[in-house]
Amino acid sequence: MSEVLPDIVVPVRQEPTNTQLRYALRSWSAHLPHRQVWIVGYRPAWLHGVRHIPVPQSGTKYANTTAAVRAACEHPEVTDTFLLCNDDFFVMRPVERMPVLHRGLVRDVEEHYTARGHNGRYVRGMRETRQFLTGLGHDEPLSYELHVPLPVTKAGMLYALDAGAGLDVLHKRTAYGVLNGIGGDRIDDVKVLTRHRFPRDSQFLSTLPDTFANGVVGRHIRAAFPKKCRYEKPGRWR
């Protein structure tokens, strides 16, 4: 009996054009084995051939994405194991099966941010998630807050979301990975923060809106995937 390919689940904010999503879909269509794509949240009009789970985009971005992930986990037609993606994840070379990847210890990632003066909601959420996990006996939790696709089981993610429901900004990838003991291999994060440099040999890339629109990494990604994929309507972009 052949193995069922995982679906791709993408929480999507309300943004009609979303060019990063367009090129992310092209990269997944070319390089990331999957059954179908689920757009959870807002569905841009140019999409074609995707499944959609509408989720109101009325909360913070953290609340919106958590609601989207929960909706996907509770939907009976989403595969039991799916690939959790953001709309700015690009797979630059083919993978046979998406590996489980992590960023190293949460405390080291936290120190990386705080040493640079970052202490906003995201970092506070990281700290609170670490404290939540250590309180459950996970003394050195790993961070799964990478900008790459993450293989997720529906039951395991629902367990993590329920367990961490009291946190204002739950780092749900990390909570999922640690509470379900998924292990994996360590890599540096692939988010490109500068217009002028990026690791050209990286199998995975992620961008900011500015680095995608105005940086060399954006030009590189657009040149790599110049043709429409099966998830885009034919004809003009709009």
VEXTORLUM-870953 format. One record per residue: residue number from 1; residue in one letter; chain; x, z, y of N, C-alpha, C in turn. Coordinates in steps of 0.1 Angstrom, whole numbers, plus 5000, padded with zeros to 4 digits. Atoms other than C-alpha are relative to their C-alpha. Example, Ala and Ser with C-alpha at 12.3 -4.5 7.8 and 13.67 -1.06 7.14 Angstrom:
REM residues 2
{1 "a" "A" {5009 5000 4988} {5123 5078 4955} {5009 5000 5012}}
{2 "s" "A" {4991 5000 4989} {5137 5071 4989} {4992 5008 5011}}
This chain:
REM residues 238
{1 "m" "A" {5009 5000 4988} {5000 5000 5000} {5009 5000 5012}}
{2 "s" "A" {4992 5001 4988} {5015 4990 5033} {4997 5011 5010}}
{3 "e" "A" {5002 4989 4990} {5021 5016 5060} {4993 4994 5013}}
{4 "v" "A" {5007 5003 4988} {4997 5015 5090} {5010 5001 5012}}
{5 "l" "A" {4992 4999 4988} {5016 5007 5122} {4993 5009 5010}}
{6 "p" "A" {5006 4991 4990} {5011 5033 5150} {4994 4992 5011}}
{7 "d" "A" {5005 5005 4987} {4990 5026 5180} {5009 5005 5011}}
{8 "i" "A" {4994 4995 4988} {5005 5029 5215} {4989 5006 5009}}
{9 "v" "A" {5010 4994 4991} {4987 5053 5238} {5007 5002 5014}}
{10 "v" "A" {4994 5000 4986} {4994 5050 5276} {4990 5006 5010}}
{11 "p" "A" {5008 4995 4989} {4979 5073 5302} {5003 4992 5012}}
{12 "v" "A" {4998 5009 4988} {4973 5051 5333} {4993 5006 5012}}
{13 "r" "A" {5006 4995 4988} {4967 5063 5368} {4992 4988 5007}}
{14 "q" "A" {5008 5011 4993} {4944 5044 5392} {5009 4993 5010}}
{15 "e" "A" {4991 5009 4992} {4965 5016 5405} {4998 4986 4995}}
{16 "p" "A" {5005 5013 5005} {4950 4981 5403} {5011 4990 4995}}
{17 "t" "A" {4989 5010 5003} {4983 4960 5403} {5009 5005 4988}}
{18 "n" "A" {4992 4993 5010} {5006 4983 5383} {5010 4990 4993}}
{19 "t" "A" {4991 5010 5005} {5034 4957 5378} {5009 5006 4989}}
{20 "q" "A" {4992 4993 5010} {5055 4982 5358} {4993 5000 4987}}
{21 "l" "A" {5008 5001 5013} {5027 4984 5332} {5001 4986 4994}}
{22 "r" "A" {5000 5014 5004} {5026 4946 5330} {5013 4997 4992}}
{23 "y" "A" {4988 5003 5006} {5063 4944 5321} {5003 5010 4988}}
{24 "a" "A" {4999 4991 5011} {5062 4975 5299} {4993 4994 4988}}
{25 "l" "A" {5008 5006 5011} {5035 4958 5278} {5007 4988 4994}}
{26 "r" "A" {4993 5011 5005} {5056 4927 5276} {5012 5004 4991}}
{27 "s" "A" {4989 4994 5008} {5085 4948 5263} {4995 5005 4986}}
{28 "w" "A" {5005 4994 5012} {5064 4966 5237} {4995 4989 4991}}
{29 "s" "A" {5005 5012 5008} {5048 4933 5226} {5011 4993 4993}}
{30 "a" "A" {4989 5006 5005} {5082 4919 5220} {5008 5008 4990}}
{31 "h" "A" {4989 4992 5007} {5102 4948 5206} {4995 5013 4993}}
{32 "l" "A" {5004 4987 5005} {5081 4978 5196} {4988 4998 4990}}
{33 "p" "A" {5011 5002 5010} {5061 4975 5163} {4988 5010 5002}}
{34 "h" "A" {5012 4992 4998} {5025 4987 5168} {4988 4993 4995}}
{35 "r" "A" {5013 5006 5004} {4989 4981 5158} {4993 4995 5012}}
{36 "q" "A" {5007 5004 4988} {4972 4980 5191} {5003 5010 5012}}
{37 "v" "A" {4997 4992 4988} {4974 4995 5227} {4987 5006 5005}}
{38 "w" "A" {5011 4993 4994} {4951 5021 5241} {5004 5004 5014}}
{39 "i" "A" {4998 4996 4986} {4949 5024 5279} {4990 5012 5002}}
{40 "v" "A" {5009 4987 4998} {4936 5060 5287} {5001 5004 5014}}
{41 "g" "A" {5001 4998 4986} {4924 5066 5322} {4994 4988 5007}}
{42 "y" "A" {5004 5011 4992} {4922 5037 5346} {5005 4987 4993}}
{43 "r" "A" {4997 5013 5006} {4921 5001 5332} {5001 4989 5010}}
{44 "p" "A" {4999 5011 4991} {4935 4974 5355} {4993 4988 4995}}
{45 "a" "A" {5009 5011 5003} {4913 4943 5356} {5008 4989 4993}}
{46 "w" "A" {4992 5011 5006} {4942 4920 5345} {5003 5002 4985}}
{47 "l" "A" {4997 4997 5014} {4945 4936 5311} {4991 4992 4990}}
{48 "h" "A" {5007 5008 5010} {4934 4917 5280} {5004 5005 4986}}
{49 "g" "A" {4997 4996 5014} {4931 4927 5243} {5004 5014 4998}}
{50 "v" "A" {4996 4986 5002} {4937 4964 5248} {4987 5008 4997}}
{51 "r" "A" {5011 4991 5001} {4914 4993 5239} {5001 5010 5012}}
{52 "h" "A" {5000 4992 4988} {4903 5016 5266} {4992 5013 4998}}
{53 "i" "A" {5008 4987 5000} {4893 5053 5268} {5000 5004 5015}}
{54 "p" "A" {5001 4996 4986} {4880 5060 5303} {5001 5015 5002}}
{55 "v" "A" {4998 4986 4997} {4892 5094 5317} {5001 5001 5015}}
{56 "p" "A" {5000 4999 4985} {4884 5104 5353} {5014 5004 5005}}
{57 "q" "A" {4987 4997 4994} {4915 5105 5375} {4998 5009 5013}}
{58 "s" "A" {5004 4991 4989} {4903 5134 5396} {5008 5012 5002}}
{59 "g" "A" {4991 4988 4999} {4929 5161 5390} {5014 4997 5004}}
{60 "t" "A" {4986 5003 4997} {4966 5164 5395} {5005 4991 4989}}
{61 "k" "A" {4995 5010 5010} {4988 5139 5377} {5003 5007 4987}}
{62 "y" "A" {4998 4992 5012} {4996 5167 5352} {4987 5002 4992}}
{63 "a" "A" {5013 4998 5006} {4960 5175 5345} {4994 4987 4995}}
{64 "n" "A" {5005 5013 5004} {4951 5138 5343} {5007 4995 4987}}
{65 "t" "A" {4993 5005 5012} {4978 5130 5317} {4996 5009 4988}}
{66 "t" "A" {5004 4991 5011} {4969 5161 5297} {4986 4996 4994}}
{67 "a" "A" {5014 5004 5005} {4932 5150 5296} {5001 4987 4993}}
{68 "a" "A" {4999 5013 5006} {4943 5115 5287} {5005 5002 4985}}
{69 "v" "A" {4994 4998 5013} {4964 5127 5258} {4990 5006 4990}}
{70 "r" "A" {5010 4993 5008} {4937 5150 5245} {4989 4990 4996}}
{71 "a" "A" {5011 5010 5003} {4911 5122 5247} {5005 4990 4989}}
{72 "a" "A" {4995 5009 5011} {4934 5099 5226} {5000 5007 4987}}
{73 "c" "A" {5000 4993 5013} {4939 5126 5200} {4987 5003 4994}}
{74 "e" "A" {5013 4998 5005} {4902 5132 5198} {4992 4988 4996}}
{75 "h" "A" {5007 5013 5002} {4893 5095 5195} {5002 4996 4985}}
{76 "p" "A" {4999 5003 5015} {4885 5086 5158} {5007 4987 4997}}
{77 "e" "A" {4994 5013 5003} {4899 5051 5161} {5014 4999 5003}}
{78 "v" "A" {4986 5000 4997} {4933 5059 5174} {5007 5005 4987}}
{79 "t" "A" {4992 4997 5013} {4959 5060 5145} {5004 5015 5000}}
{80 "d" "A" {4997 4985 5001} {4967 5096 5133} {5014 5002 5005}}
{81 "t" "A" {4987 4999 4993} {5003 5090 5144} {5000 4988 5010}}
{82 "f" "A" {4999 5011 4989} {5007 5071 5177} {5013 5002 5008}}
{83 "l" "A" {4989 5000 4991} {5034 5063 5202} {4996 5003 5014}}
{84 "l" "A" {5004 4996 4987} {5029 5082 5234} {5010 4994 5010}}
{85 "c" "A" {4992 5008 4990} {5042 5060 5263} {4995 5003 5014}}
{86 "n" "A" {5005 5001 4986} {5041 5060 5301} {5000 4985 5004}}
{87 "d" "A" {5002 5014 4996} {5034 5028 5320} {5013 4995 5006}}
{88 "d" "A" {4987 5005 4995} {5071 5026 5331} {5011 5002 4990}}
{89 "f" "A" {4990 5000 5011} {5088 5027 5297} {5002 4985 4995}}
{90 "f" "A" {4997 5014 5004} {5106 4995 5287} {5010 5001 4988}}
{91 "v" "A" {4992 5001 5013} {5120 4987 5252} {5008 4987 5001}}
{92 "m" "A" {4993 5012 4997} {5148 4963 5258} {5006 4992 4988}}
{93 "r" "A" {4996 5007 5013} {5158 4955 5222} {4991 5004 4989}}
{94 "p" "A" {5010 4997 5011} {5138 4954 5190} {5004 5013 4993}}
{95 "v" "A" {4998 4989 5009} {5134 4986 5170} {4991 4998 4988}}
{96 "e" "A" {5009 5002 5012} {5121 4986 5134} {4990 5011 5000}}
{97 "r" "A" {5009 4988 5000} {5106 5021 5138} {5005 5009 5011}}
{98 "m" "A" {4996 4992 4989} {5106 5042 5169} {5005 5014 4995}}
{99 "p" "A" {4994 4987 5005} {5130 5072 5163} {4995 5011 5009}}
{100 "v" "A" {5003 4988 4992} {5123 5107 5175} {5013 5004 5008}}
{101 "l" "A" {4988 4998 4991} {5146 5114 5205} {4997 5013 5008}}
{102 "h" "A" {5001 4988 4990} {5152 5146 5226} {5011 5000 5010}}
{103 "r" "A" {4991 5000 4988} {5171 5155 5257} {5010 5012 4999}}
{104 "g" "A" {4992 4988 5001} {5189 5186 5244} {4992 5013 5003}}
{105 "l" "A" {5007 4987 4997} {5181 5223 5252} {4993 4999 5013}}
{106 "v" "A" {5008 4999 4988} {5154 5229 5277} {5008 5008 5011}}
{107 "r" "A" {4993 4992 4990} {5176 5255 5294} {5011 4992 5007}}
{108 "d" "A" {4990 5009 4994} {5203 5229 5300} {4994 4990 5009}}
{109 "v" "A" {5007 5009 4991} {5179 5204 5314} {4995 5007 5013}}
{110 "e" "A" {5005 4992 4989} {5164 5231 5336} {5012 5003 5010}}
{111 "e" "A" {4988 4997 4992} {5199 5240 5349} {5004 4987 5008}}
{112 "h" "A" {4997 5013 4994} {5205 5203 5356} {4992 4998 5013}}
{113 "y" "A" {5009 5002 4988} {5175 5202 5380} {5003 5011 5010}}
{114 "t" "A" {4998 4989 4990} {5180 5236 5396} {5013 4999 5008}}
{115 "a" "A" {4987 5002 4994} {5217 5229 5403} {4999 4990 5011}}
{116 "r" "A" {5002 5010 4990} {5205 5200 5424} {4989 5003 5010}}
{117 "g" "A" {5010 4996 4990} {5180 5220 5444} {4986 4997 4997}}
{118 "h" "A" {5014 5004 5004} {5149 5209 5425} {4993 5013 4994}}
{119 "n" "A" {5008 4988 5005} {5123 5237 5420} {4985 4998 5003}}
{120 "g" "A" {5014 5003 4998} {5089 5220 5424} {4992 5003 4988}}
{121 "r" "A" {5010 4997 5011} {5059 5220 5401} {5006 4996 4986}}
{122 "y" "A" {4995 5005 5013} {5077 5199 5374} {5010 5010 4994}}
{123 "v" "A" {4989 4991 5005} {5107 5223 5372} {4994 5014 4996}}
{124 "r" "A" {5007 4987 5003} {5084 5254 5373} {4993 4998 4987}}
{125 "g" "A" {5007 5003 5013} {5064 5238 5345} {5010 5000 4988}}
{126 "m" "A" {4990 5000 5011} {5096 5233 5325} {5004 5014 4997}}
{127 "r" "A" {4996 4986 5002} {5106 5269 5330} {4989 5008 4993}}
{128 "e" "A" {5011 4993 5006} {5071 5282 5321} {4998 4996 4985}}
{129 "t" "A" {5001 5005 5014} {5070 5260 5290} {5011 5006 4991}}
{130 "r" "A" {4989 4994 5008} {5104 5273 5279} {4997 5014 4997}}
{131 "q" "A" {5003 4986 5002} {5093 5309 5284} {4989 5002 4990}}
{132 "f" "A" {5011 5000 5010} {5061 5302 5265} {5005 4998 4986}}
{133 "l" "A" {4995 5003 5013} {5080 5287 5236} {5009 5011 4995}}
{134 "t" "A" {4992 4989 5004} {5106 5315 5235} {4992 5012 4996}}
{135 "g" "A" {5009 4989 5003} {5078 5340 5235} {4993 4998 4986}}
{136 "l" "A" {5005 5002 5013} {5066 5324 5203} {5011 5000 4989}}
{137 "g" "A" {4989 4999 5009} {5100 5328 5187} {5010 4988 4999}}
{138 "h" "A" {4992 5011 5000} {5116 5295 5195} {5011 5002 5011}}
{139 "d" "A" {4990 4995 4990} {5148 5309 5211} {5007 4989 5008}}
{140 "e" "A" {4993 5011 4993} {5165 5276 5220} {4992 4987 4999}}
{141 "p" "A" {5009 5012 5002} {5137 5250 5224} {5007 4988 5005}}
{142 "l" "A" {4995 5013 4996} {5146 5214 5227} {4990 4994 5010}}
{143 "s" "A" {5009 5008 4990} {5133 5192 5256} {4998 4986 4994}}
{144 "y" "A" {5004 5013 5003} {5114 5161 5247} {4995 4992 5012}}
{145 "e" "A" {5004 5007 4988} {5108 5151 5283} {5009 4988 5003}}
{146 "l" "A" {4992 5012 4998} {5125 5118 5279} {4990 4988 5004}}
{147 "h" "A" {5009 5011 4996} {5112 5085 5294} {5002 4989 4989}}
{148 "v" "A" {5000 5009 5011} {5110 5068 5260} {4988 5003 4991}}
{149 "p" "A" {5012 4997 5008} {5081 5064 5235} {5003 5012 4990}}
{150 "l" "A" {4999 4989 5009} {5075 5095 5214} {4989 4999 4989}}
{151 "p" "A" {5010 5000 5011} {5059 5094 5180} {4993 5014 4999}}
{152 "v" "A" {5009 4988 4999} {5030 5119 5180} {4989 5000 4989}}
{153 "t" "A" {5012 4999 5009} {5005 5131 5154} {4989 5007 5008}}
{154 "k" "A" {5012 4995 4993} {4970 5138 5167} {4998 5015 4998}}
{155 "a" "A" {5003 4985 5003} {4966 5172 5150} {5011 5008 5006}}
{156 "g" "A" {4989 4993 4994} {5001 5183 5161} {4999 5001 5015}}
{157 "m" "A" {5001 5000 4986} {4995 5174 5197} {4988 5009 5005}}
{158 "l" "A" {5011 4991 4997} {4961 5191 5198} {5004 5014 4998}}
{159 "y" "A" {4995 4986 5002} {4977 5222 5184} {5008 5005 5012}}
{160 "a" "A" {4992 4997 4989} {5003 5221 5212} {4992 5002 5013}}
{161 "l" "A" {5008 5000 4988} {4978 5214 5239} {4991 5013 5001}}
{162 "d" "A" {5008 4988 5000} {4955 5243 5228} {5009 5012 5002}}
{163 "a" "A" {4991 4988 4999} {4985 5267 5224} {5004 5002 5015}}
{164 "g" "A" {4995 4999 4987} {4997 5259 5259} {4990 4998 5011}}
{165 "a" "A" {5010 5002 4991} {4964 5256 5276} {5000 5008 5013}}
{166 "g" "A" {5000 4991 4989} {4970 5285 5299} {5011 4997 5011}}
{167 "l" "A" {4990 5003 4991} {5000 5269 5316} {4995 4989 5010}}
{168 "d" "A" {5004 5009 4990} {4995 5251 5349} {5005 4986 4998}}
{169 "v" "A" {4993 5013 5002} {5020 5223 5342} {5007 5001 4986}}
{170 "l" "A" {4995 4999 5014} {5025 5223 5304} {5009 4987 4998}}
{171 "h" "A" {4992 5012 5005} {5054 5200 5293} {4996 4997 4986}}
{172 "k" "A" {5006 5002 5013} {5034 5187 5265} {5008 4993 4990}}
{173 "r" "A" {4991 5006 5010} {5060 5165 5249} {5009 5011 4994}}
{174 "t" "A" {4991 4989 5005} {5083 5195 5246} {4992 5010 4992}}
{175 "a" "A" {5009 4991 5008} {5055 5218 5234} {4997 4994 4987}}
{176 "y" "A" {5003 5007 5013} {5045 5192 5208} {5012 5000 4991}}
{177 "g" "A" {4988 5002 5008} {5081 5186 5196} {5005 5013 4994}}
{178 "v" "A" {4995 4987 5004} {5091 5223 5194} {4990 5007 4990}}
{179 "l" "A" {5010 4993 5009} {5058 5237 5179} {4998 4993 4987}}
{180 "n" "A" {5001 5007 5012} {5058 5210 5153} {5013 4997 4993}}
{181 "g" "A" {4987 5001 5007} {5095 5211 5145} {5004 4986 4997}}
{182 "i" "A" {4998 5015 5004} {5100 5173 5148} {5015 4997 5001}}
{183 "g" "A" {4986 5003 5000} {5138 5175 5154} {5004 4988 5008}}
{184 "g" "A" {4997 5013 4993} {5153 5141 5163} {5015 5000 5004}}
{185 "d" "A" {4986 5002 4995} {5185 5128 5179} {5000 5001 5015}}
{186 "r" "A" {4999 4998 4985} {5198 5137 5214} {5005 4987 5007}}
{187 "i" "A" {4995 5010 4991} {5201 5111 5241} {4999 5005 5015}}
{188 "d" "A" {5002 4998 4986} {5205 5112 5279} {4987 4993 5004}}
{189 "d" "A" {5012 5007 4996} {5174 5103 5298} {5003 4987 5006}}
{190 "v" "A" {4997 5014 4996} {5170 5067 5307} {4993 4996 5013}}
{191 "k" "A" {5007 5003 4987} {5151 5069 5340} {5011 4996 5010}}
{192 "v" "A" {4990 5005 4990} {5170 5048 5366} {4995 5004 5014}}
{193 "l" "A" {5004 4995 4988} {5170 5065 5399} {5007 4993 5012}}
{194 "t" "A" {4993 5007 4989} {5192 5042 5420} {4998 4985 4999}}
{195 "r" "A" {5002 5015 5000} {5188 5006 5431} {5012 4992 4995}}
{196 "h" "A" {4987 5008 5002} {5224 4996 5424} {5006 5001 4987}}
{197 "r" "A" {4993 4999 5013} {5234 5008 5389} {4990 5004 4990}}
{198 "f" "A" {5007 4995 5011} {5219 5012 5355} {5008 4996 4987}}
{199 "p" "A" {4992 5003 5012} {5232 5012 5319} {4994 4987 4993}}
{200 "r" "A" {5005 5013 5005} {5228 4975 5308} {4999 5000 4985}}
{201 "d" "A" {5001 5000 5014} {5234 4983 5272} {4990 5009 4994}}
{202 "s" "A" {5010 4991 5005} {5206 5008 5269} {4988 4993 4993}}
{203 "q" "A" {5011 5006 5008} {5179 5000 5243} {4987 5004 5007}}
{204 "f" "A" {5012 4996 4993} {5154 5019 5265} {5003 5002 5015}}
{205 "l" "A" {4999 4998 4985} {5149 5019 5303} {4987 5005 5005}}
{206 "s" "A" {5012 4996 4992} {5125 5035 5327} {5003 5000 5015}}
{207 "t" "A" {4998 5002 4986} {5121 5030 5364} {4991 5008 5009}}
{208 "l" "A" {5008 4996 4989} {5108 5045 5396} {4993 4988 5006}}
{209 "p" "A" {5006 5012 4993} {5084 5022 5416} {5010 4993 5009}}
{210 "d" "A" {4990 5006 4991} {5113 5017 5441} {5011 4992 4992}}
{211 "t" "A" {4989 5007 5007} {5140 5009 5415} {4995 4988 4992}}
{212 "f" "A" {5006 5012 5006} {5116 4985 5397} {4998 4989 5010}}
{213 "a" "A" {5003 5010 4990} {5106 4967 5429} {5012 4995 5007}}
{214 "n" "A" {4989 5003 4992} {5139 4967 5447} {5014 5001 4994}}
{215 "g" "A" {4987 4998 5006} {5167 4975 5423} {5004 4990 4991}}
{216 "v" "A" {4994 5009 5010} {5190 4956 5400} {4993 5002 4987}}
{217 "v" "A" {5006 4998 5013} {5173 4972 5371} {4986 4993 4999}}
{218 "g" "A" {5013 5007 5000} {5139 4958 5381} {5002 4985 4998}}
{219 "r" "A" {4997 5014 5002} {5154 4923 5384} {5004 4997 4985}}
{220 "h" "A" {4995 5001 5013} {5170 4928 5350} {4988 5000 4990}}
{221 "i" "A" {5011 4999 5009} {5137 4938 5333} {4991 4988 5002}}
{222 "r" "A" {5008 5012 4997} {5117 4910 5350} {5006 4988 4994}}
{223 "a" "A" {4993 5011 5005} {5143 4885 5339} {4999 5000 4984}}
{224 "a" "A" {5000 4999 5014} {5142 4898 5303} {4986 4996 4994}}
{225 "f" "A" {5013 5002 5005} {5104 4894 5300} {4992 4991 5010}}
{226 "p" "A" {5007 5008 4989} {5093 4864 5322} {4987 4995 4996}}
{227 "k" "A" {5012 5006 5005} {5064 4853 5300} {4989 5010 4998}}
{228 "k" "A" {5012 4991 5002} {5029 4868 5298} {5000 5003 4985}}
{229 "c" "A" {5002 4996 5014} {5021 4887 5266} {4986 5000 4997}}
{230 "r" "A" {5014 5001 5005} {4989 4890 5246} {4991 5010 5007}}
{231 "y" "A" {5008 4989 4993} {4978 4920 5267} {4997 4996 5015}}
{232 "e" "A" {5003 5005 4987} {4975 4899 5299} {4990 4989 5000}}
{233 "k" "A" {5010 5011 4998} {4946 4877 5310} {5008 4987 5003}}
{234 "p" "A" {4994 5013 4996} {4956 4840 5312} {4997 4997 5014}}
{235 "g" "A" {5002 5005 4986} {4959 4823 5346} {5007 5009 5010}}
{236 "r" "A" {4993 4993 4989} {4969 4839 5379} {4999 5015 4997}}
{237 "w" "A" {4998 4985 5003} {4979 4876 5380} {4987 5008 5003}}
{238 "r" "A" {5012 4992 4997} {4947 4888 5397} {4987 4992 4997}}
